[in-house]
Amino acid sequence: MQVDWTPLRSALRDAEARNRDVRFWWRDDDAVAATPALERLEAMGRAANVPVHIAVIPADATAELAAFTSASPFLVPLVHGWAHVAKSAPGEKKSEFQRERPEAASETAKGLAQMRVMFGDQLVPMFVPPWNRIGEKLTGELAAQGYRGLSTFGTRTVETLHGLSVFNTHVDPIFWKGDRGLADPVWIIQAAVNHIESGSTEPLGLLTHHLVHTPEVWTFAARFIAEMHDGGGTSFDIAGALT
């Protein structure tokens, strides 16, 4: 696989020349069990010395996942909705928590409580809505439930929202609307460059999904993290930012 990393390297060099810190973090969605793919993900984070913030689906999370996660400082659990089941209205894009539902708030509260029991102090109380979509009303209730952060996809418009610190993701290497393999590397890299060159203070977020990675996606993600490090990027501590 031939990938031209020149645009990313140039953007990182320019940021360094301007004395601008480029921070990045890594979120991986849909963890439920201690699978071989999760083991590979953990090994990749360990090799790169970068924590992987795994968005765990509370309703399906297993005790084996909690045990495997607790044994590694490179896996940081977040709350990924409740059951990752689409509850969107007919004709709307998939979501679990964008449409108002009477039971939605109880599900988010239950998810946080269950995850605290399973993961203890290792849990970062950040809510990651499935399909990166959440309604305004429910967002306003999360802080009172004990959540400290919110993460979706795309450049954030505010740093805090209803008492929650917002840290989004911006780069997704999977071609979801196609064959679900690796998306066009030119497009992926340009998305990262655009974020860096925007001057945003928001840490650049890499979003992966370990359960569906093809070999090309694994390879690209590992190289992307290496390029960020080699270019002077620093891994951002989400947990520390929410304490």
C-alpha positions as a Markdown table, in Angstrom:
| # | Residue | x | y | z |
|---|---|---|---|---|
| 1 | Met | 0.0 | 0.0 | 0.0 |
| 2 | Gln | 1.6 | 3.3 | -1.2 |
| 3 | Val | 0.6 | 6.3 | 1.0 |
| 4 | Asp | 1.9 | 9.8 | 0.5 |
| 5 | Trp | 2.5 | 11.2 | 4.0 |
| 6 | Thr | 4.0 | 14.4 | 2.7 |
| 7 | Pro | 1.0 | 16.7 | 3.4 |
| 8 | Leu | 0.8 | 15.5 | 7.1 |
| 9 | Arg | 4.6 | 15.8 | 7.6 |
| 10 | Ser | 4.5 | 19.3 | 6.1 |
| 11 | Ala | 1.6 | 20.4 | 8.3 |
| 12 | Leu | 3.4 | 19.1 | 11.4 |
| 13 | Arg | 6.6 | 20.8 | 10.5 |
| 14 | Asp | 4.8 | 24.1 | 9.9 |
| 15 | Ala | 3.1 | 23.8 | 13.3 |
| 16 | Glu | 6.4 | 23.2 | 15.0 |
| 17 | Ala | 8.0 | 26.2 | 13.2 |
| 18 | Arg | 5.1 | 28.3 | 14.6 |
| 19 | Asn | 5.6 | 26.9 | 18.1 |
| 20 | Arg | 2.2 | 25.4 | 18.0 |
| 21 | Asp | 1.6 | 22.2 | 20.0 |
| 22 | Val | -0.2 | 19.5 | 18.0 |
| 23 | Arg | -1.9 | 17.1 | 20.4 |
| 24 | Phe | -3.8 | 14.0 | 19.4 |
| 25 | Trp | -5.8 | 11.2 | 21.0 |
| 26 | Trp | -7.2 | 7.8 | 19.9 |
| 27 | Arg | -10.7 | 6.5 | 20.4 |
| 28 | Asp | -11.8 | 3.0 | 19.3 |
| 29 | Asp | -15.5 | 2.2 | 19.3 |
| 30 | Asp | -17.8 | -0.9 | 20.0 |
| 31 | Ala | -15.7 | -2.9 | 22.5 |
| 32 | Val | -17.7 | -5.7 | 24.2 |
| 33 | Ala | -15.3 | -8.6 | 24.8 |
| 34 | Ala | -11.7 | -9.6 | 25.0 |
| 35 | Thr | -11.3 | -10.6 | 21.4 |
| 36 | Pro | -8.1 | -11.3 | 19.4 |
| 37 | Ala | -8.8 | -7.9 | 17.7 |
| 38 | Leu | -8.8 | -6.1 | 21.0 |
| 39 | Glu | -5.6 | -7.9 | 22.0 |
| 40 | Arg | -4.1 | -6.6 | 18.7 |
| 41 | Leu | -5.4 | -3.1 | 19.5 |
| 42 | Glu | -3.9 | -3.1 | 22.9 |
| 43 | Ala | -0.5 | -4.3 | 21.6 |
| 44 | Met | -0.6 | -1.5 | 19.0 |
| 45 | Gly | -1.2 | 1.1 | 21.7 |
| 46 | Arg | 1.5 | -0.4 | 23.9 |
| 47 | Ala | 4.0 | -0.4 | 21.0 |
| 48 | Ala | 3.2 | 3.2 | 20.2 |
| 49 | Asn | 3.0 | 4.2 | 23.9 |
| 50 | Val | -0.4 | 5.8 | 23.2 |
| 51 | Pro | -3.5 | 5.0 | 25.2 |
| 52 | Val | -6.5 | 3.6 | 23.3 |
| 53 | His | -9.8 | 5.0 | 24.6 |
| 54 | Ile | -12.2 | 2.1 | 24.0 |
| 55 | Ala | -15.8 | 3.1 | 23.8 |
| 56 | Val | -17.5 | 0.1 | 25.5 |
| 57 | Ile | -21.2 | -0.9 | 24.9 |
| 58 | Pro | -22.5 | -1.4 | 28.5 |
| 59 | Ala | -25.4 | -3.7 | 27.7 |
| 60 | Asp | -23.0 | -6.3 | 26.0 |
| 61 | Ala | -19.8 | -5.8 | 28.0 |
| 62 | Thr | -18.4 | -8.9 | 29.5 |
| 63 | Ala | -16.4 | -9.6 | 32.7 |
| 64 | Glu | -13.6 | -10.9 | 30.5 |
| 65 | Leu | -13.4 | -7.4 | 28.8 |
| 66 | Ala | -13.2 | -5.7 | 32.2 |
| 67 | Ala | -10.4 | -8.1 | 33.4 |
| 68 | Phe | -8.4 | -7.7 | 30.2 |
| 69 | Thr | -8.8 | -3.9 | 30.3 |
| 70 | Ser | -7.8 | -3.6 | 34.0 |
| 71 | Ala | -4.6 | -5.4 | 33.2 |
| 72 | Ser | -3.5 | -2.8 | 30.7 |
| 73 | Pro | -2.7 | 0.9 | 31.2 |
| 74 | Phe | -3.1 | 1.4 | 27.5 |
| 75 | Leu | -6.8 | 0.6 | 27.4 |
| 76 | Val | -9.0 | 3.4 | 28.8 |
| 77 | Pro | -12.8 | 2.6 | 28.9 |
| 78 | Leu | -15.5 | 5.1 | 27.9 |
| 79 | Val | -19.3 | 4.7 | 27.9 |
| 80 | His | -20.6 | 3.9 | 24.4 |
| 81 | Gly | -24.4 | 4.5 | 24.7 |
| 82 | Trp | -26.3 | 1.6 | 26.2 |
| 83 | Ala | -27.0 | -1.2 | 23.7 |
| 84 | His | -25.8 | 0.4 | 20.4 |
| 85 | Val | -29.3 | -0.3 | 18.9 |
| 86 | Ala | -30.7 | 2.2 | 16.4 |
| 87 | Lys | -33.7 | 4.1 | 17.9 |
| 88 | Ser | -33.9 | 6.7 | 15.2 |
| 89 | Ala | -37.2 | 7.8 | 13.6 |
| 90 | Pro | -38.1 | 6.4 | 10.1 |
| 91 | Gly | -36.0 | 8.1 | 7.4 |
| 92 | Glu | -33.4 | 9.5 | 9.8 |
| 93 | Lys | -29.8 | 8.6 | 10.1 |
| 94 | Lys | -29.0 | 5.8 | 12.6 |
| 95 | Ser | -28.7 | 6.9 | 16.2 |
| 96 | Glu | -29.5 | 5.5 | 19.7 |
| 97 | Phe | -29.9 | 8.8 | 21.5 |
| 98 | Gln | -30.6 | 11.6 | 19.0 |
| 99 | Arg | -34.4 | 11.1 | 19.0 |
| 100 | Glu | -36.1 | 12.0 | 22.3 |
| 101 | Arg | -37.3 | 8.8 | 24.1 |
| 102 | Pro | -38.8 | 8.6 | 27.6 |
| 103 | Glu | -36.3 | 5.9 | 28.6 |
| 104 | Ala | -33.2 | 7.5 | 27.1 |
| 105 | Ala | -32.0 | 9.3 | 30.3 |
| 106 | Ser | -32.4 | 6.1 | 32.4 |
| 107 | Glu | -30.3 | 4.2 | 29.9 |
| 108 | Thr | -27.4 | 6.6 | 29.9 |
| 109 | Ala | -27.5 | 6.7 | 33.7 |
| 110 | Lys | -27.7 | 2.9 | 33.9 |
| 111 | Gly | -24.8 | 2.6 | 31.4 |
| 112 | Leu | -22.5 | 4.8 | 33.6 |
| 113 | Ala | -23.4 | 3.0 | 36.8 |
| 114 | Gln | -22.8 | -0.4 | 35.3 |
| 115 | Met | -19.5 | 0.7 | 33.7 |
| 116 | Arg | -18.3 | 2.1 | 37.1 |
| 117 | Val | -19.0 | -1.3 | 38.7 |
| 118 | Met | -17.1 | -3.1 | 35.9 |
| 119 | Phe | -14.1 | -0.9 | 35.4 |
| 120 | Gly | -13.9 | 1.1 | 38.7 |
| 121 | Asp | -11.5 | 4.0 | 38.7 |
| 122 | Gln | -10.1 | 3.1 | 35.3 |
| 123 | Leu | -13.3 | 4.3 | 33.7 |
| 124 | Val | -13.3 | 7.8 | 32.2 |
| 125 | Pro | -16.9 | 9.2 | 32.6 |
| 126 | Met | -17.1 | 10.3 | 29.0 |
| 127 | Phe | -20.3 | 9.6 | 26.9 |
| 128 | Val | -19.8 | 8.5 | 23.3 |
| 129 | Pro | -23.1 | 8.3 | 21.6 |
| 130 | Pro | -23.4 | 5.5 | 19.0 |
| 131 | Trp | -23.2 | 6.8 | 15.5 |
| 132 | Asn | -21.8 | 10.0 | 17.0 |
| 133 | Arg | -25.3 | 11.5 | 17.3 |
| 134 | Ile | -27.1 | 12.8 | 20.4 |
| 135 | Gly | -30.1 | 15.1 | 21.1 |
| 136 | Glu | -29.7 | 18.4 | 22.8 |
| 137 | Lys | -32.2 | 17.6 | 25.6 |
| 138 | Leu | -30.4 | 14.4 | 26.7 |
| 139 | Thr | -27.0 | 16.1 | 26.4 |
| 140 | Gly | -28.2 | 18.6 | 29.0 |
| 141 | Glu | -28.9 | 15.7 | 31.5 |
| 142 | Leu | -25.6 | 13.9 | 31.3 |
| 143 | Ala | -23.6 | 16.0 | 33.7 |
| 144 | Ala | -26.1 | 15.6 | 36.5 |
| 145 | Gln | -25.8 | 11.8 | 36.0 |
| 146 | Gly | -22.0 | 12.0 | 36.6 |
| 147 | Tyr | -20.6 | 12.3 | 33.1 |
| 148 | Arg | -17.7 | 14.7 | 32.7 |
| 149 | Gly | -17.1 | 14.5 | 28.9 |
| 150 | Leu | -18.7 | 14.0 | 25.5 |
| 151 | Ser | -17.2 | 12.8 | 22.3 |
| 152 | Thr | -18.7 | 12.6 | 18.8 |
| 153 | Phe | -17.1 | 13.2 | 15.4 |
| 154 | Gly | -16.2 | 16.4 | 13.7 |
| 155 | Thr | -14.7 | 19.7 | 14.8 |
| 156 | Arg | -16.2 | 20.8 | 18.0 |
| 157 | Thr | -18.0 | 24.2 | 18.1 |
| 158 | Val | -17.5 | 24.7 | 21.9 |
| 159 | Glu | -15.1 | 23.4 | 24.5 |
| 160 | Thr | -17.8 | 22.7 | 27.0 |
| 161 | Leu | -21.4 | 21.9 | 26.6 |
| 162 | His | -23.9 | 21.7 | 29.4 |
| 163 | Gly | -21.1 | 21.1 | 31.9 |
| 164 | Leu | -19.3 | 18.5 | 29.7 |
| 165 | Ser | -15.9 | 18.8 | 28.2 |
| 166 | Val | -16.1 | 18.1 | 24.5 |
| 167 | Phe | -13.3 | 16.1 | 22.8 |
| 168 | Asn | -14.3 | 14.9 | 19.3 |
| 169 | Thr | -12.6 | 12.7 | 16.8 |
| 170 | His | -11.8 | 13.9 | 13.3 |
| 171 | Val | -10.0 | 11.1 | 11.3 |
| 172 | Asp | -11.7 | 7.8 | 10.5 |
| 173 | Pro | -9.8 | 5.5 | 8.1 |
| 174 | Ile | -12.8 | 3.2 | 7.3 |
| 175 | Phe | -14.7 | 3.5 | 4.1 |
| 176 | Trp | -18.1 | 3.1 | 5.7 |
| 177 | Lys | -20.1 | 4.0 | 2.6 |
| 178 | Gly | -18.2 | 1.6 | 0.4 |
| 179 | Asp | -16.5 | -1.7 | 1.1 |
| 180 | Arg | -15.7 | -0.9 | 4.7 |
| 181 | Gly | -12.0 | -1.3 | 3.9 |
| 182 | Leu | -9.5 | 1.5 | 4.0 |
| 183 | Ala | -10.9 | 4.8 | 2.8 |
| 184 | Asp | -8.8 | 6.9 | 0.3 |
| 185 | Pro | -5.6 | 7.7 | 2.2 |
| 186 | Val | -5.4 | 11.1 | 0.5 |
| 187 | Trp | -8.8 | 12.0 | 2.0 |
| 188 | Ile | -7.9 | 10.7 | 5.4 |
| 189 | Ile | -4.6 | 12.5 | 5.6 |
| 190 | Gln | -6.2 | 15.7 | 4.3 |
| 191 | Ala | -8.8 | 15.6 | 7.1 |
| 192 | Ala | -5.9 | 15.5 | 9.6 |
| 193 | Val | -4.1 | 18.3 | 7.8 |
| 194 | Asn | -7.2 | 20.5 | 7.7 |
| 195 | His | -7.6 | 20.2 | 11.4 |
| 196 | Ile | -3.9 | 20.9 | 12.2 |
| 197 | Glu | -3.8 | 23.9 | 9.8 |
| 198 | Ser | -7.1 | 25.3 | 11.2 |
| 199 | Gly | -5.2 | 26.3 | 14.3 |
| 200 | Ser | -7.8 | 24.6 | 16.5 |
| 201 | Thr | -6.7 | 23.9 | 20.1 |
| 202 | Glu | -8.9 | 20.8 | 20.1 |
| 203 | Pro | -6.7 | 17.6 | 20.1 |
| 204 | Leu | -6.8 | 15.8 | 16.8 |
| 205 | Gly | -8.9 | 12.6 | 17.3 |
| 206 | Leu | -8.3 | 9.3 | 15.5 |
| 207 | Leu | -11.4 | 7.1 | 15.4 |
| 208 | Thr | -11.0 | 3.3 | 14.8 |
| 209 | His | -13.3 | 0.2 | 15.1 |
| 210 | His | -11.1 | -2.8 | 15.9 |
| 211 | Leu | -13.8 | -5.4 | 15.3 |
| 212 | Val | -14.1 | -4.6 | 11.6 |
| 213 | His | -10.5 | -3.6 | 10.6 |
| 214 | Thr | -9.1 | -5.0 | 7.4 |
| 215 | Pro | -5.3 | -5.5 | 7.2 |
| 216 | Glu | -5.0 | -2.3 | 5.4 |
| 217 | Val | -6.8 | -0.3 | 8.1 |
| 218 | Trp | -4.6 | -1.8 | 10.8 |
| 219 | Thr | -1.5 | -0.9 | 8.9 |
| 220 | Phe | -2.7 | 2.6 | 8.1 |
| 221 | Ala | -3.8 | 3.4 | 11.7 |
| 222 | Ala | -0.4 | 2.2 | 13.1 |
| 223 | Arg | 1.5 | 4.3 | 10.6 |
| 224 | Phe | -0.7 | 7.3 | 11.2 |
| 225 | Ile | 0.1 | 7.3 | 14.9 |
| 226 | Ala | 3.8 | 6.8 | 14.1 |
| 227 | Glu | 3.7 | 9.8 | 11.7 |
| 228 | Met | 2.1 | 12.0 | 14.4 |
| 229 | His | 4.7 | 11.0 | 16.9 |
| 230 | Asp | 7.6 | 11.4 | 14.4 |
| 231 | Gly | 6.3 | 14.8 | 13.4 |
| 232 | Gly | 6.3 | 16.2 | 16.9 |
| 233 | Gly | 2.6 | 15.4 | 17.9 |
| 234 | Thr | 2.0 | 14.6 | 21.5 |
| 235 | Ser | -0.5 | 12.1 | 22.9 |
| 236 | Phe | -3.3 | 14.0 | 24.8 |
| 237 | Asp | -4.5 | 12.8 | 28.3 |
| 238 | Ile | -8.3 | 12.7 | 28.1 |
| 239 | Ala | -8.6 | 11.3 | 31.6 |
| 240 | Gly | -6.4 | 14.1 | 33.0 |
| 241 | Ala | -8.5 | 16.7 | 31.2 |
| 242 | Leu | -11.7 | 15.5 | 32.8 |
| 243 | Thr | -10.5 | 15.4 | 36.4 |
